[in-house]
Amino acid sequence: MIKNNFFKTTKNMVETKRYFGKTINHKILDELGFFILTKGFSSKSIQKYHDKFLKSLENKKLSKTKKHPVEVKIEGIRFFEKIYKDHQLKNIVKGFYKGQVGSDFFRIVKKDNKNSSAVFCHQDTGYQFGSYDRYSLFICLTDNNNLNGGMIVYPLTHKFGYLGDAGEISKNITKKYFKICPDLKVGDVLIMHSALWHESNKNILKSNRIYFEIHIQDINDINTKYNIIGKRKKIFKLPFDKKNIFSNSRVTRIIKLKKRVINLEKKLENLYKNYSSLINC
Ligand SMILES: [Fe+2]
C-alpha cells in the first residue's frame, strides 16, 4: 500500500515477515495477497521436476514461448501433469475453496543467462479467463531472489481488484507503493492472488531462476481443466473456445493495426526505392 500510509497492522505483518510459514496462514494471505509456504515440496520432488525440465530443454522438447519474456509451456506433458496427483500439492491447496480445488493451467516461468530481462509491474487477472478469486502457486525449482530476478510483490494491492485492462502499471503509481522481493529457497511456494501487482528485476547473476507455476481455482469454475482435490459437481463445461469469444476487442484491434503498419512500411519502402531510382537516372 502507499508507503507513508501503510496500515499499521499490515506494516507490522510485512516487517516481521509473517508472510513466511510452514503452514499457510489464510488470514495473512487474504490481507497481503500473498504468502510463502516454506519447504512446501521436498527436495527429492523438486529435483525430479528440475532435472526433467532442464533435460527437456536440452533435448529441445521444450522451449520458451516466443513472444513471452519468461514462459515455457509444459502442458500436455504427462510427467509434469503428474504434479496434480502429488500429495504435497493436495496438502497445500486443501484450505482453499472449501477443499474443492481445480486448476486451469500450469507452466514454467524461467530466467537464465540468455533471457534475463526484467518483467514490468502487472496483475495477472487481466490476462485470465473466468472467476476473480484465484491464485498462482509459484513452486521454486531454484533459489529465487532479487539477484536472479525473483518475483517482487506489492502487498495489499489485490484489494484494488481488477484494474480494467492488462499491461504495465504506471511507475508514477508503483513508486508510491511498498514492495518486497522475498528470498526464496528451493521447495518454497509463493502463493499469490492473481490480482496482486507484481514484477521482477533483471537477472543479474544470470543463473537459472525457475518457478513451476500452478494456477488454482474453485473446482466448479467453468474452465477447470485439472481436478486437484474434491469432486466437480457441474458437468457444464465451456461450450466454446475462449480464443473465439470476441469478434472485436483490444487484442484483435492491435493485431489489425500491426498488420496495417507492416503494409504501410512496405509501401513506404517501395516508394523510396522508386524515388531513389528516379534520382539516379
Ligand atoms: Fe504475472
Boltz pocket constraint, residues with backbone or C-beta under 6 A from the ligand:
constraints:
  - pocket:
      binder: B
      contacts: [[A, 122], [A, 123], [A, 124], [A, 198]]
      max_distance: 6.0
